[in-house]
């Protein structure tokens, strides 16, 4: 960010805002920082000022900061939004990323990762180091869920039976199809789900929430 850029802090805890403001000024002395404690106050600020960066809490007295970020980006598409929250829920993180926020950081951190994000513009979605494993795991599960949705109704039936440990003949008998047809379905399932073994088949079934 440049020295002339301005930052809006949106958090309903004045003490936390003051600490964050001091932290930012310690690294970016000339930053112009405004602070508010609610979404309604933030809207008033946005009517009168163009901000380069906005730091938002998730839980605010009058709404959800992640959802509000969509509204901000419709008004100011080039504004960078960073979520700073106590919540570790993957749903919040993925929503923030999908909406177009630039980062999601935990309040329990020392603020250094947020400062790096403010001072640079890598164009990537950044998260606290404590959240990276959670994000990778969630993305993997989400990806399998999307792939599972591409299976046909019959393939889903075959998938579940194979995941339960049934063999070709048992699957064929249960579904009233030939063992060869069961084999073809299995081949297609492996290709669509991008798996290569029975172990991965069972794991994929668990990831998409099938009861085995």
Secondary structure, DSSP 8 states (H G I E B T S, - for coil): --TT-EEEEE-S-HHHHHHHHHHHHHH-TT-EEEEESSHHHHHHHHHH---SEEEE-SEETTEEHHHHHHHHHHH-TT-EEEEEES---HHHHHHHHHHT-SEEEETTS-SHHHHHHHH----S-EE-GGGHHHHHHHHHHHHHHHHHHTS-HHHHHHHHHHHTT--HHHHHHHHT--HHHHHHHHHHHHHHHT--SHHHHHHHHHHTT---
